[in-house]
Amino acid sequence: MKVTVERAELLKSLSHVHRVVERRNTIPILANVLIRAERSRLAFKATDLDLEVIETVPAEVGPEGVTTVPAHMFYEIVRKIPEGAQIVLEATGDRAILTIRAGRSKFTLQTLPESDFPDIATGEMTHKFALPARDLKRLIEKTQFAISTEETRYYLNGIYLHTSGSGTDMVLRAVATDGHRLAQVEFPAPTGTEGMPGVIVPRKTVNEVQRLIEDLDAEVTVELSSSKIRFTIGDVVLTSKLIDGTFPDYGRVIPLGNDKELEVGKREFEQAVDRVSTVSSERGRAVKLSLTGGRLVLSVTNPDSGSATEELEVAYEADPIDIGFNSRYLLDIAAQIEGDTAVLRLADPGSPTLVQDKDAKGALYVLMPMRV
């Protein structure tokens, strides 16, 4: 095998695929990236057995060939080669090494046989649809903060992607919850989603897809079955196993009868919560919202360090109420509001609160209160 490739092209591809490779591996081949050179293209493949990424770049290919080398070391070598360099990769079949040349630099890396490299991308996908990269990125960004990190409730360790409604009213919906807060985002379902199974996309996969979306105007092809999902974004193909579990009936958590409506400027609310929470304890993080007439008083009391209050003018005409929230969760949700005004619909100090963007439709957030 002999390949000549631009350093910039090689680095971009390796930066995508090497992230999938775990730093610590008990199986040596999983620390490697597969390199395949054929027909003026160079393809890289990496996997952790749950997730697989393949990316292809144009290259000058002499003799075709395939090999595997340590992913992180290969990436670091290419990263440190000067910009604008032409890189030559060369491997001969009788010796288990890959030679990397650029200018006056030369590296040799130990290789492992391609036959040892696992393939998780096999298996038929039952559904296929396309959507703008912008929509997919929004689905992820607006929900991933609420993904649970608690390994015992593994079925909450991802985003639940499914369709809801029927006919022209059918939507593609993403939901994530950790039991303390819930995020739900939806938009009209693309053609091809009819009858698709509801799937739970793992956190690591969600993070990788979000990082792979660099051109918001591009189109992403999504293929899925009940056990796997595949995203094709330009020259990158990411295939992932799905979480094998049942997502809870989240609809029961979304309050419908909350009659106390608060409208508040998103930016000043976010800044006020951030300021008063400075004195909150790392463990407590509780901030109290006291609503009376058109006035909101935010307060934090920490027996170990002190207290803070801040008053805001708001639109609120319902009965007075005092309710507490985890300040970090409140800030996470406030950060998702795209418009100038956040709408909070409250019931009582012990019931979940519904948060929405006054100007943007299709997204809602639920936050459980805390005792203060």
C-alpha positions, -999 to 999 in steps of 0.1 A, spaced: 0 0 0 12 35 -9 -9 67 -4 -1 104 -8 -26 127 10 -29 163 21 -21 169 58 -53 190 62 -76 163 48 -59 136 68 -61 156 101 -97 165 96 -107 128 91 -86 115 119 -100 142 143 -134 127 136 -127 90 138 -101 89 166 -126 103 192 -145 70 190 -115 50 202 -114 46 240 -81 55 256 -80 22 276 -87 -10 258 -84 -46 269 -88 -57 233 -57 -44 214 -74 -41 179 -99 -16 194 -71 9 200 -64 9 163 -79 27 133 -85 7 101 -69 24 70 -82 12 36 -67 26 3 -85 20 -29 -96 38 -61 -82 73 -53 -98 72 -18 -85 67 17 -111 54 42 -106 53 80 -127 32 104 -128 32 142 -151 15 167 -156 8 204 -180 -21 196 -210 1 203 -203 29 178 -185 29 145 -173 58 124 -161 56 88 -147 87 69 -134 88 34 -109 114 19 -95 118 -16 -59 106 -20 -33 95 -45 -33 58 -42 -4 37 -56 -8 0 -48 -41 -5 -29 -41 -20 6 -55 -21 41 -40 -21 76 -46 -9 111 -25 14 134 -28 29 169 -55 56 164 -44 82 190 -7 80 182 -14 83 144 -36 113 151 -9 130 172 18 124 146 -4 140 118 -14 169 141 23 177 147 33 176 111 36 212 96 6 227 78 5 223 40 26 191 40 20 162 17 20 129 38 30 96 23 17 64 40 34 32 30 30 -4 41 45 -36 28 27 -69 33 56 -89 47 64 -65 76 38 -54 102 46 -17 101 32 15 85 57 41 74 46 78 76 67 104 57 63 141 55 93 164 45 122 153 65 101 134 91 97 97 91 77 75 115 70 38 116 41 24 135 33 -12 145 2 -26 128 -23 -53 135 -40 -74 108 -72 -60 92 -88 -95 97 -90 -88 135 -109 -56 131 -146 -59 141 -175 -48 120 -207 -36 138 -223 -19 108 -238 -51 93 -275 -58 94 -304 -44 76 -320 -10 84 -358 -9 82 -363 28 79 -345 56 61 -352 94 60 -333 126 54 -334 159 73 -315 192 73 -284 192 95 -298 223 112 -329 205 124 -309 175 137 -285 197 155 -314 216 171 -330 183 182 -298 173 200 -288 207 214 -322 213 230 -324 179 247 -290 165 254 -285 185 287 -313 165 302 -298 130 295 -293 111 327 -258 101 337 -271 75 362 -259 41 349 -284 21 369 -313 37 349 -295 29 316 -327 35 295 -324 72 304 -288 74 292 -298 87 257 -323 106 236 -356 89 228 -363 95 191 -398 86 178 -428 98 159 -461 111 173 -494 119 157 -505 108 122 -509 119 86 -499 155 80 -498 162 118 -471 136 124 -440 149 141 -405 136 148 -399 141 185 -368 139 207 -371 135 245 -346 133 273 -350 132 310 -330 124 342 -360 124 365 -354 160 377 -360 177 343 -374 168 309 -367 183 275 -389 177 245 -384 190 209 -403 182 178 -409 193 142 -429 179 112 -418 143 105 -397 138 73 -408 114 47 -398 79 55 -404 81 93 -438 64 90 -440 34 112 -404 37 125 -397 22 159 -391 45 189 -354 43 196 -330 54 224 -298 69 209 -269 66 234 -253 97 249 -219 91 233 -235 87 198 -255 119 203 -224 138 213 -205 125 182 -233 133 158 -235 169 172 -197 173 167 -198 159 132 -224 185 120 -202 213 107 -223 225 78 -258 234 90 -271 237 54 -261 201 46 -285 171 46 -282 142 70 -294 107 60 -307 87 89 -312 49 87 -325 28 116 -338 -5 128 -349 -16 163 -313 -23 173 -291 2 153 -290 37 139 -268 51 111 -261 88 103 -245 98 70 -231 133 71 -211 142 40 -182 118 38 -188 105 73 -209 74 82 -216 68 119 -233 36 129 -243 29 165 -261 3 186 -292 16 204 -300 13 241 -319 -19 246 -346 -7 270 -380 8 273 -382 46 277 -407 56 304 -442 71 295 -429 107 297 -463 121 287 -475 115 323 -449 139 336 -458 169 314 -483 190 333 -514 201 314 -534 221 340 -508 245 354 -528 277 356 -503 302 371 -485 318 342 -453 338 346 -436 357 317 -401 369 323 -372 383 302 -350 354 294 -317 373 297 -324 391 330 -339 360 345 -308 339 336 -284 365 349 -304 370 382 -305 333 389 -268 331 381 -260 360 405 -280 348 435 -269 312 432 -233 323 438 -239 319 475 -257 285 472 -240 254 486 -225 229 461 -249 203 474 -281 224 478 -281 247 448 -317 257 458 -331 291 446 -365 302 458 -389 321 435 -414 342 453 -442 356 430 -466 383 440 -484 406 414 -459 417 388 -429 411 411 -405 381 413 -381 379 441 -352 353 437 -335 343 470 -309 319 482 -300 312 518 -269 292 527 -265 286 564 -227 282 559 -220 313 538 -248 339 537 -278 348 515 -288 367 484 -319 382 469 -328 399 436 -361 414 424 -374 414 389 -404 430 372 -424 403 355 -458 396 339 -477 376 366 -513 380 377 -522 347 395 -522 340 432 -489 345 451 -466 314 452 -432 304 467 -415 276 448 -379 263 448 -357 249 421 -322 236 416 -304 267 402 -282 247 378 -312 230 363 -330 263 360 -300 278 342 -297 248 319 -333 252 307 -331 290 305 -301 285 281 -324 267 257 -348 296 253 -341 311 219 -364 342 221 -364 371 245 -392 358 268 -395 326 289 -430 314 300 -432 294 332 -465 277 339 -468 267 376 -493 248 397 -481 246 433 -448 243 452 -448 205 450 -458 200 413 -437 201 381 -434 234 363 -437 237 325 -412 261 308 -416 272 272 -402 298 248 -428 325 241 -416 330 205 -405 296 194 -428 266 190 -419 229 191 -399 228 224 -410 224 260 -392 217 293 -404 203 326 -387 210 359 -393 193 392 -393 217 422 -372 214 453 -382 220 489 -368 254 502 
